[in-house]
Amino acid sequence: MARKSAEKKIGLILRRLKRKYKGEMQTSLSHGSSWELLVATILSAQCTDAQVDRATPRLFKRFPRPRDYIRLRQSQLYPYVGSLGFYRNKSKNIINAAKIVVKNFHSKVPDTMDELLTLPGVGRKTANVVLSNAFGKHYGIAIDTHCITVANRLFLYNTENAEKIERRLMEITPKRDWRNVSHLFIALGRDVCTARRKYCERCVLMDICPSSDAK
Ligand code: SF4
């Protein structure tokens, strides 16, 4: 699709999705600080936000700051995060991330992409979530599995590579909407454009989506 028409199309898509999902334009992960958001986002890989939100209140109450984690053994986190997939690896990453935050960043979560990417368990998606939701900084677009599904169906991208999709969406989306496009594609992906099944007859993009079954 030519760039100009892709820019027009994303504009129309975002207008419609903003009307439909206006209450879902921020992360649904509960958090009270940038550190809590970082931990919640690391924990959310391969899990739903609802599962993470059930686990984190006790965790954050017991261990609120990065320095509370640095002397922990991995297994001390299991009673709090053991219900979540890959909890062993996530526990290891959170403890090691806390050590780096305390040692290299004066106990403050860093607010640049390059610095965030030095933390274990943090890829571009997690970094983008933290940067945009905790610091209001937009270096890129947080691409999760919902975004991959939705972008492929709407733009016929035919790739599972999150970085490629992020780059393509950044090229056609105004920067002020980089955060919104992520939240809105996630909302659409959870509601009607799920990986397993499309509910095109209920989708507000039915008439402009090349993958629609309902035309
Ligand atoms: S029309 Fe169907 S395939 Fe296209 S975005 Fe909506 S649910 Fe997904």
Residues whose N, C-alpha, C, O or C-beta is under 5 A from the ligand:
A	BS01	SF4	R153 V192 C193 K198 Y199 C200 C203 L205 M206 C209 S211 S212
